[in-house]
């Protein structure tokens, strides 16, 4: 897998992610229940959190250094819950702005990474897929299911 293909795939999946909530009103995006008890707004904040984590830890991975484990928070679920609580007060407008800005920062960072980081078995590429392509797709599928279940019929 080469760098250009990886970056193109990330952008392709990112666009699909953005489409997953297109057309939803602000009120609907704030309602809990889209993904578990999370609202779509919560999902956007969550995606931003993991892109922030990627930006924090990719430099360490590129240097071959270890990254801290999420067990220090009690596991990934506890980390996610803590981050959601930390971002709960943010307006939908701010969450959307942070989502776009963080993604832009991530893509700029990735553009500057050496081509060798994008080799098929690299630790960097594995984490990149988890924090981007796979993560976007997971939540796209959840939002699609929620939309298909007729949330709009309830409004």
N, C-alpha and C positions, 0 to 999 in steps of 0.2 A: 504494500500500500504506500503510495507516495503522498507527500505533503499536499500537493494541489488537489488530489482526489479526496483526501481526508477533509480539507477545508471546504471543498465544494459540497461534500456530503453533510457536513455540519450545517452549512447555510441552507441546504435543501430541507433538512429536518427542522431547522429553526423556522423557516417559512411555513411549514406544515403546522408547527406548534402555534405560531401566531394566528394562523387560519382557524385553529381549533376553538378560539373564543371570539372570533370576529362576529360582529352583529349582535352580541349580547349587550343588553343595557347595563348601565352601572349598577342599578339595583339588583339585577340578576347575578352580576359578577360578585356581589357582596354577600349573597345568600349562602349559608352553609349547606353542605350536602352534595356538592359537586363531586368531590373525591373524599369519601368518608365523611367526616364532619367539616372538612375544609371547603371554603368557597373557591371560586375560580381566582379571585384576588389572592387568596392564600397560596394557591398553586403558583401564581406568578412570583410571589415573594420567595417561595421555596426554590423555584428554578434559579432565581437570582442568587440565593444563598449558596447554592452548589456551584454556580459559576464564580462567585466570590472565593469559595474554598479552592477551586481550581487555580485561580490566579494567585492565591496565597501559597499553594503547595507545589505547583509546577516548577518554579525555580529550584526548589529543593530536589525534586525528582530528577531534573536535568543535571544537577550536580552529583547525582548518585547518593544523595543523603536520604535518611529515613524521614518519613512524615509521621506526625503524631497520630495515634490511633483514636478512634471515636469512643473507645471503651472508657476514656477519661471522662466522658459525659454520661456514661451508663449505656453506651451503644448509639447506633445511628438514629433509632427512633427517638431516644431522649434528646439527642442533638437537634433533630428536626423540630421536636416540640419546643425546645428552648428557643430556637431561632424564630419559630412562629410567634411565640409569646413576645419576643423582643421586637418583632416587626408589626405586632397587632395594631398599634396606634397609627401606623402609616396610612395615609389616604390612598385610595385606588389610583388617583392621578400620580402620586409620588411613586407608588409601587410600579406602575407602568413605565415611568421615566427611568427608574433604577434598573428595571429589566432590560430596557434597550441600551442604556449606558454601560451596564456591566457586560452585556453581550458584545458590544462594540469594543470594549477594553480587552475582553478575552480574545476576540478575533485579531485585534492588533498585536497582542502578545504572541499569538500563535504564528502570525505572519513572520515574526522575527525569530522564531525558534529554528534551530538547525534542522535540516532535512533528516538527519539521523534519528531525531526524536520520533519520527513517524514510521519507523520500521515496524513490521507486523507483530513482533513479539516484545516490543519495548514496554516497559512499565509505564512510561509516559502515555503511550497510545492507549493502553488498557484503561488507565484512569480517565483519559480524555473521552473515550467512548462512554464510560459510565456517567460522566458529568455532563455530557452533551447529547449525542445522538440517541443513546439508549434511554436516557432520562427524559428527553423531550417526547420520544415515542411512547413511553410508559404513560405519561400524563395526557398526551393527545388521545390515546385509546380510552383512558378513564373519562375524559371530558366528552368524547364522542358517545360513550355508553350513556352517560348522564343526559346528554342532549337527546339521544334516541329514546330514552325512557320517558320522554315527554314532560320534562320540567316546565316547558312553556305552557303546557295544558293546565298547569296549576296556577297560572297567573292571568 
